[in-house]
Amino acid sequence: MSIRALWVVSHEKGESGKVRFSRRFPTVEFRAKSLAGTQYVAVPEDRVIPQLLLTELGLVDADKPYVEVRDDCARQHRSPAVELRLDGPGGRTLWPVLTVTQGVLILACLPLVEAPPEPRPPLPSLASVSKGLALLLGLQDFLCGPGGKPEPDVLASRLAALPSVLLQVCPLGRPLDTPPPAGLVPAAVAPSPGGAQKQPAWKAGVHRGRAVVSVALTEKVRSMQYGKSSQQDIWDVYGMVMCKCEVEGVLPNVIVTLTLPHNGSPLQDILVHPCVTSLDASLLTACSVDENDSSAFSGPYKFPFSPPLELFRLCSYTSQVPVPPILGSFKLKAEENHLKVNVILKLHESVKNSFEYCDAHIPFFNQNLMGSVEVKVSSGQLEVSKEKNLLVWVLGQKFPKSREATLEGTVHFSGTVAGPTDPLCTGLTAYIKLYFRVPDLTLSGCCVDQHSVQVYSSAKPRIVTTRELVSSEYYIWNSTGDAPVSSGLMVL
C-alpha cells in the first residue's frame, strides 16, 4: 500500500500546465521495478506530466473532441484511475494514475500495484488505490480548504508546507494518515498545546453541540416449533448493542456496562467493535457450541471504547434461554375443498404482556384461491387476504388475562384459479409465522442501566438507553403434516 509518485499541477485556461509540487519515493520505485520485471515502466520526468494529464482529462485541445490516445474505443476507462500513454498508441503506459481536480489544481498520484501488470487487476482489489484516493482527498482539503479556491499567496504557503506534511502522513511513500484540513500543519511539525490529542485517520471529524449518548439493546428470538414428540422444538436468542455517541473531543472515552439478573444465563459468542480499547479475556471464552463449558463469565460486562461519530454496533452476543416467549399449537385437517384450522398461542409467564405489535400470519400454498372463511378468534381480530391466500391474526398489544389465545374455523377454497405456490409446503406441510416486538424487555434479562454509562468528556451528556425483544424467523409448523428439520436433535 505505497505511492510511487505524487504531483500537484496547476493549469489556467488557454495555458499549458505547470508542476507546482512533486515527490518521488525511490524505495517504492525500486519495489515497483522488482515486481514488474521486464514490463517495468519508469516514472517520466516532471516536465512531461502536465501535458499527459491535461490530455487524458480533456482539458486541452477543446477544438479536438476526439484524441486517439485518449478516446480510442479499444481502451477501457476505469475511473478514477487514468492511463498515461508515454509513447502514443501502442507504446508504454503508466497505470493506474489517480487524479482529483479542484479549480485550477490537479492532484495526481501513482500507487504501487503489487500484482502482475497483465492482466490488470480490478481497481477495488488494490488497497493502494484506496489509500491513494484518501491521500489525494486529504491533500485537496489541506491545499484548498472549505472554500475550494484559496488566494495565490495562501496556496503558495500551503504548497511550501507540503514536504513537512508528507513526512508525517506518507513517510517513505506509505500513507499512514490523511493530511490535516484547511492548511493546518500536523502536530508533529507545528507546535501545539501540551497534551493535545491527534485526530485519528478513522475519525472524519469531531462532534459540536449538545452531548447525547444513545445505547439501544435489541434481542431477536428465532424458533421452530413442531408440536410432535418425534421432533424437538428449537429456539435461540441473539442480541446486539447499537450506540450513537455525540460527544465533544477528539478521543472521548465511554464505558457501557451490560448486566444480567442474578439467575440469568451468561452471554456467549461475544463479538465487539474494533473501537473497544480493552476487554476482559473471560468475556470471549464462552461459546454456545461447547456444551461442557463451565467457565462462562456472568457479568457485569464492561466495554470501554472511543466511539466513532456514526451509529455503530458496539457488540453482539447469543444467550441460551429455557423456553421461547410464545408457545404454539397448529393443526390442520383436510376435507373436500376446505381445511379445518385450529391454533393455540400461549404467552409464557416470564414475558411481559405488553407488545408494540403481535401478528400471526397463516399462508395457504398450493391451493385454489380462498372462498368463504369461517374462522373465529378469542382475542384480537382477523384479516383475510383472499388474493394471497393469507390469514393475518392481529393479536394487538396484549394477550388475554389467561395468556392464551385461540383461532378455530374452516377455510374454503373455490374456483379454478390457483393461488400462491411454495415447493416446500405441499400436502399438509404448513406453518404460522409470528411477528412481534416487546419494548423494555430482553429474554436473557440483559440490560444497560443509564446510570452505569460513564462518559469522560468536557461536557456532561444526556444518556438514553432502550431495550427490546423482536421476533425473527419465528415459525410454528402444522403438527398433522410433515415439517422440515434444519437443525436440532431428533427425539425418539
VOGU-3710 file (C-alpha; in Angstrom, 3 decimals, decimal comma):
1> msiralwvvs> 0,000/0,000/0,000  2,568/2,529/-1,216  2,785/5,522/-3,554  5,427/5,716/-6,296  4,999/9,414/-7,104  2,829/12,429/-6,302  2,159/15,622/-8,295  0,283/18,898/-7,853  -0,278/20,509/-11,263  -1,867/23,886/-11,968
11> hekgesgkvr> -3,483/24,839/-15,251  -5,057/28,090/-16,413  -7,477/28,168/-19,314  -5,597/28,521/-22,572  -2,210/27,885/-20,967  -0,050/24,792/-20,548  0,095/23,118/-17,176  2,790/23,593/-14,588  4,039/21,237/-11,898  3,719/23,116/-8,599
21> fsrrfptvef> 4,898/20,235/-6,428  6,170/16,708/-6,972  7,538/13,962/-4,791  9,002/10,586/-5,744  9,799/7,721/-3,426  12,908/5,805/-4,581  12,410/2,835/-2,231  8,890/2,296/-3,597  10,170/2,695/-7,161  12,768/0,007/-6,512
31> rakslagtqy> 9,964/-2,369/-5,397  7,914/-1,469/-8,492  10,869/-2,386/-10,716  11,371/-5,700/-8,909  7,680/-6,614/-9,142  7,201/-5,699/-12,815  10,424/-7,204/-14,125  10,716/-6,769/-17,889  7,340/-4,986/-18,011  8,549/-2,188/-15,739
41> vavpedrvip> 7,676/1,358/-16,871  9,662/4,126/-15,196  8,016/7,314/-13,955  8,729/10,031/-16,564  10,236/13,436/-15,857  8,046/16,119/-14,335  8,150/18,282/-17,481  6,044/15,786/-19,463  3,490/15,044/-16,746  1,258/18,174/-17,145
51> qllltelglv> 0,624/17,636/-20,860  -0,128/13,941/-20,374  -2,584/14,674/-17,556  -4,316/17,557/-19,337  -4,738/15,465/-22,487  -6,104/12,482/-20,615  -8,562/14,643/-18,630  -9,734/16,522/-21,742  -8,530/19,918/-20,504  -6,575/20,841/-23,667
61> dadkpyvevr> -7,433/20,962/-27,373  -11,073/21,852/-26,802  -11,473/22,091/-30,590  -10,481/18,426/-30,887  -13,270/16,346/-29,343  -11,519/13,154/-30,458  -7,964/12,371/-29,392  -6,817/8,923/-30,447  -4,603/8,149/-27,456  -7,491/9,018/-25,142
71> ddcarqhrsp> -10,723/8,200/-26,978  -9,877/5,001/-28,846  -12,811/2,626/-28,290  -10,365/-0,217/-27,618  -9,388/1,434/-24,336  -11,223/0,604/-21,138  -11,746/3,635/-18,943  -11,691/2,795/-15,245  -12,477/5,951/-13,313  -10,960/7,387/-11,122
81> avelrldgpg> -7,779/5,798/-12,497  -6,450/7,138/-15,798  -3,828/5,700/-18,114  -0,996/7,909/-19,347  0,321/6,929/-22,788  4,012/7,835/-22,716  4,817/6,943/-26,355  1,477/7,350/-28,098  -0,839/4,461/-29,170  0,677/1,046/-28,604
91> grtlwpvltv> 3,541/2,422/-26,504  4,392/2,317/-22,823  1,653/3,187/-20,366  1,601/4,381/-16,782  -1,336/2,923/-14,805  -3,198/3,497/-12,506  -2,716/7,263/-12,168  -5,288/8,615/-9,688  -6,469/12,199/-10,142  -8,555/14,709/-8,197
101> tqgvlilacl> -9,378/18,082/-9,805  -10,154/21,203/-7,778  -10,407/24,507/-9,653  -7,091/25,132/-11,398  -5,341/22,349/-9,472  -4,890/18,712/-10,477  -3,704/16,396/-7,721  -2,342/13,096/-9,018  -0,509/10,098/-7,639  0,756/6,757/-8,928
111> plveappepr> 0,078/3,879/-6,484  2,262/0,797/-6,390  0,457/-2,204/-7,893  1,654/-5,300/-6,083  0,354/-7,666/-8,759  1,387/-8,761/-12,258  0,911/-5,915/-14,811  -1,148/-8,159/-17,102  -3,965/-8,857/-16,870  -4,760/-5,725/-14,937
121> pplpslasvs> -6,358/-6,448/-11,572  -9,745/-4,878/-10,694  -9,356/-1,471/-9,027  -11,404/-2,408/-5,908  -8,950/-5,235/-5,207  -5,995/-2,828/-4,919  -5,561/-1,493/-1,394  -3,021/1,064/-2,631  -5,721/2,650/-4,820  -7,978/3,238/-1,816
131> kglalllglq> -5,030/4,620/0,169  -4,001/6,840/-2,737  -7,500/8,299/-3,163  -7,744/9,005/0,567  -4,365/10,765/0,420  -5,394/12,906/-2,577  -8,697/13,905/-0,988  -6,844/14,831/2,203  -4,365/16,919/0,201  -7,256/18,602/-1,601
141> dflcgpggkp> -8,756/19,620/1,726  -5,361/20,755/3,037  -4,497/22,890/0,000  -7,900/24,300/-0,935  -9,781/24,445/2,348  -13,586/24,559/2,632  -13,921/27,384/0,071  -12,176/25,367/-2,613  -10,317/28,400/-4,074  -7,528/29,769/-1,863
151> epdvlasrla> -5,742/33,032/-2,610  -2,430/32,619/-4,519  -0,282/33,574/-1,537  -2,220/31,191/0,731  -1,834/28,355/-1,772  1,884/29,071/-2,080  2,369/28,848/1,689  0,472/25,573/1,865  2,482/24,110/-1,004  5,614/25,101/0,879
161> alpsvllqvc> 4,391/23,148/3,897  3,667/20,000/1,862  7,108/18,377/2,388  6,631/18,521/6,170  3,053/17,284/5,889  4,045/14,300/3,713  6,819/13,446/6,117  4,131/12,792/8,727  1,227/11,358/6,719  3,131/9,489/3,984
171> plgrpldtpp> 6,650/8,601/5,133  8,680/6,709/2,531  5,625/6,611/0,270  3,375/4,700/2,695  0,179/6,649/3,548  -0,400/6,375/7,287  -2,876/9,186/7,828  -4,761/11,880/5,934  -3,438/15,457/5,828  -4,981/17,961/8,271
181> paglvpaava> -7,747/20,181/6,870  -7,527/23,762/5,643  -3,768/24,221/5,753  -3,187/23,161/9,339  0,274/21,753/9,875  0,398/18,355/11,674  1,033/18,414/15,402  4,367/16,637/14,982  5,592/19,507/12,743  3,996/22,617/14,233
191> pspggaqkqp> 3,996/23,445/17,954  0,761/22,629/19,756  -0,584/22,988/23,293  0,712/20,330/25,660  -1,438/17,243/25,899  -3,397/17,928/22,655  -4,702/14,743/21,057  -4,018/13,869/17,438  -7,043/13,351/15,213  -7,026/9,655/14,165
201> awkagvhrgr> -7,347/8,793/10,486  -10,516/6,745/11,028  -12,409/9,667/12,606  -13,553/12,163/9,990  -14,286/14,991/12,436  -15,452/15,885/15,924  -18,920/16,492/17,305  -20,007/20,041/18,074  -23,178/20,724/20,025  -25,277/19,104/22,706
211> avvsvaltek> -23,783/15,897/24,091  -26,001/12,803/23,845  -25,113/9,122/24,222  -27,739/6,658/22,962  -27,458/2,927/23,684  -30,054/0,553/22,205  -30,090/-3,152/23,097  -32,088/-5,415/20,780  -32,585/-9,148/21,280  -34,004/-11,291/18,496
221> vrsmqygkss> -35,548/-14,681/19,065  -35,877/-17,424/16,446  -37,970/-20,525/16,883  -39,086/-23,705/15,120  -41,971/-25,412/16,909  -43,323/-28,716/15,601  -45,837/-29,946/18,178  -44,549/-33,525/17,869  -42,767/-35,820/20,290  -40,579/-37,067/17,429
231> qqdiwdvygm> -39,235/-33,594/16,647  -37,731/-31,365/19,282  -38,698/-27,691/19,270  -35,684/-25,422/18,892  -35,086/-21,734/19,554  -32,213/-19,343/20,066  -31,629/-15,759/21,152  -29,060/-13,325/19,830  -28,609/-9,713/20,811  -26,748/-6,609/19,717
241> vmckcevegv> -25,978/-3,249/21,277  -26,112/-0,220/18,972  -24,511/3,070/20,046  -24,547/6,655/18,838  -22,201/8,918/20,818  -22,475/12,632/20,123  -19,698/13,701/22,471  -17,191/16,541/22,112  -13,491/15,845/21,968  -11,053/14,145/19,610
251> lpnvivtltl> -10,940/10,852/21,522  -13,589/10,828/24,270  -13,755/7,731/26,439  -17,034/5,930/27,085  -17,796/2,838/29,169  -21,023/0,868/28,621  -21,857/-1,912/31,086  -24,259/-4,788/30,405  -25,769/-6,512/33,438  -27,729/-9,725/33,946
261> phngsplqdi> -30,166/-10,771/36,693  -28,660/-12,999/39,406  -30,154/-16,131/37,786  -29,518/-15,066/34,180  -27,699/-17,261/31,666  -24,196/-15,959/30,771  -23,791/-14,217/27,430  -21,936/-16,243/24,814  -20,246/-15,786/21,423  -19,478/-12,135/22,211
271> lvhpcvtsld> -18,091/-10,032/19,343  -17,037/-6,405/19,805  -16,409/-3,374/17,597  -12,746/-2,516/16,866  -13,137/0,786/18,777  -13,291/-1,142/22,078  -9,974/-0,310/23,736  -9,677/-3,152/26,253  -11,600/-6,252/27,186  -11,503/-8,911/29,875
281> aslltacsvd> -10,435/-12,139/28,154  -13,061/-14,071/30,133  -15,793/-12,309/28,152  -14,653/-14,058/24,984  -14,293/-17,601/26,314  -17,993/-18,544/26,465  -19,045/-20,379/23,302  -22,524/-21,721/22,548  -21,164/-24,762/20,664  -19,266/-26,018/23,715
291> endssafsgp> -21,876/-27,839/25,776  -19,391/-28,640/28,546  -18,185/-25,057/29,018  -18,389/-24,248/32,729  -16,181/-21,158/32,665  -18,789/-18,743/31,291  -18,466/-15,246/32,687  -21,760/-13,991/34,159  -21,030/-10,270/34,185  -21,100/-7,432/34,552
301> ykfpfspple> -19,790/-6,902/31,023  -17,797/-3,663/30,671  -16,954/-2,239/27,234  -14,596/0,788/27,281  -14,274/2,470/23,889  -13,534/5,647/21,970  -16,585/5,997/19,706  -16,769/6,923/16,026  -19,183/9,697/15,039  -21,697/7,456/13,277
311> lfrlcsytsq> -24,116/4,869/14,662  -22,238/1,600/15,220  -22,707/-1,870/16,694  -20,773/-1,998/19,951  -21,165/-5,740/20,462  -23,262/-8,804/19,686  -23,891/-11,977/21,666  -26,007/-15,108/21,990  -27,858/-16,396/25,033  -29,426/-19,714/25,999
321> vpvppilgsf> -32,915/-19,272/27,448  -35,021/-22,140/28,827  -38,244/-21,501/26,870  -39,421/-19,459/23,878  -41,642/-16,453/24,677  -44,712/-17,773/22,827  -45,588/-21,462/22,626  -47,915/-22,521/19,840  -50,006/-25,392/18,563  -51,130/-25,543/14,915
331> klkaeenhlk> -53,354/-28,274/13,487  -54,824/-28,620/10,020  -57,355/-31,214/8,871  -58,035/-31,548/5,145  -61,562/-32,199/3,890  -63,075/-31,797/0,447  -62,358/-28,254/-0,837  -61,685/-26,902/2,652  -59,346/-27,048/5,616  -60,207/-27,100/9,298
341> vnvilklhes> -57,817/-24,872/11,253  -57,038/-24,926/14,972  -54,407/-22,662/16,552  -53,487/-22,098/20,197  -50,929/-19,500/21,263  -49,665/-19,251/24,860  -47,601/-16,371/26,219  -45,019/-17,607/28,709  -45,412/-16,271/32,237  -41,898/-14,779/32,257
351> vknsfeycda> -42,695/-12,473/29,320  -44,248/-9,082/29,907  -47,751/-8,909/28,438  -47,231/-5,602/26,669  -46,478/-5,686/22,935  -45,859/-2,944/20,445  -47,441/-5,359/17,970  -48,094/-9,092/17,700  -49,358/-10,679/14,464  -49,669/-14,276/13,274
361> hipffnqnlm> -49,544/-14,890/9,514  -51,094/-18,136/8,242  -50,462/-18,647/4,495  -52,035/-21,443/2,442  -49,886/-22,512/-0,501  -50,594/-24,774/-3,481  -54,373/-24,325/-3,177  -57,007/-22,626/-5,296  -57,884/-19,116/-4,195  -59,856/-18,753/-0,968
371> gsvevkvssg> -63,602/-18,694/-0,999  -65,512/-18,275/2,234  -63,649/-18,083/5,542  -65,498/-19,180/8,680  -62,932/-18,568/11,401  -63,317/-17,163/14,929  -60,623/-15,805/17,231  -60,808/-15,487/21,021  -58,686/-12,332/21,061  -57,698/-9,668/18,572
381> qlevskeknl> -59,079/-9,541/15,048  -58,717/-11,491/11,813  -57,801/-10,013/8,440  -58,340/-12,051/5,267  -56,390/-11,573/2,040  -58,039/-13,887/-0,465  -55,779/-12,944/-3,380  -52,769/-14,013/-1,272  -54,468/-16,996/0,421  -53,407/-15,453/3,715
391> lvwvlgqkfp> -54,955/-15,085/7,167  -53,473/-12,370/9,380  -54,374/-12,720/13,044  -53,758/-9,336/14,691  -53,435/-10,048/18,403  -52,654/-6,416/19,190  -50,772/-5,208/22,229  -51,912/-7,713/24,861  -52,852/-11,357/25,281  -55,967/-12,100/27,380
401> ksreatlegt> -55,509/-12,396/31,150  -55,281/-16,164/30,718  -52,240/-15,534/28,431  -53,830/-17,859/25,871  -55,481/-17,050/22,553  -57,189/-19,397/20,102  -58,195/-19,408/16,441  -60,582/-22,009/15,075  -62,683/-22,477/11,963  -62,858/-23,543/8,338
411> vhfsgtvagp> -61,266/-22,109/5,216  -62,926/-22,951/1,880  -61,114/-22,952/-1,454  -63,339/-22,465/-4,506  -62,970/-21,796/-8,179  -60,248/-22,870/-10,559  -57,767/-20,006/-10,141  -54,584/-21,225/-8,491  -53,238/-19,334/-5,520  -49,623/-18,753/-4,453
421> tdplctglta> -47,264/-21,725/-4,624  -44,376/-22,926/-2,500  -42,429/-26,107/-3,355  -41,900/-26,810/0,348  -45,485/-26,502/1,560  -47,202/-29,400/-0,195  -49,986/-31,518/1,269  -50,432/-30,625/4,931  -46,987/-29,075/5,309  -47,897/-25,586/6,538
431> yiklyfrvpd> -46,798/-23,049/9,095  -47,673/-19,960/11,106  -45,139/-17,145/11,242  -45,217/-14,807/14,228  -44,197/-11,154/14,139  -43,901/-9,314/17,438  -41,994/-6,632/19,299  -41,902/-6,205/23,080  -40,433/-2,910/24,343  -38,343/-2,720/27,524
441> ltlsgccvdq> -37,712/-6,482/27,645  -34,987/-8,997/26,804  -35,306/-12,769/27,209  -31,825/-13,040/28,695  -32,611/-10,278/31,188  -29,636/-8,307/29,844  -29,936/-4,546/30,239  -27,962/-1,292/30,133  -28,531/0,885/33,166  -28,223/4,504/32,060
451> hsvqvyssak> -26,506/5,344/35,369  -23,773/2,799/34,577  -22,823/4,525/31,310  -19,663/6,526/32,000  -18,518/9,310/29,686  -15,166/11,074/30,117  -15,642/14,321/28,217  -15,675/18,080/28,787  -19,487/18,260/28,758  -21,908/16,061/30,677
461> privttrelv> -24,039/14,219/28,129  -27,645/13,115/28,254  -27,778/9,314/28,417  -30,571/7,459/26,583  -30,888/3,666/26,914  -33,509/1,341/25,441  -34,030/-2,391/25,098  -36,486/-4,536/23,160  -37,320/-8,089/22,110  -38,103/-8,744/18,426
471> sseyyiwnst> -39,149/-11,918/16,626  -37,056/-13,260/13,766  -37,922/-16,378/11,754  -40,448/-17,494/14,367  -42,346/-20,498/12,949  -44,992/-22,880/14,273  -45,475/-25,876/11,973  -48,640/-27,879/11,417  -48,358/-30,906/13,698  -50,575/-33,087/11,463
481> gdapvssglm> -48,245/-32,735/8,471  -44,579/-33,086/7,659  -42,195/-30,293/8,556  -38,607/-29,552/7,519  -35,896/-30,049/10,128  -32,813/-27,868/9,579  -31,100/-28,373/12,933  -31,675/-29,697/16,442  -31,781/-33,214/17,848  -34,342/-35,792/16,867
491> vl> -36,168/-37,135/19,910  -37,123/-40,810/19,538
//
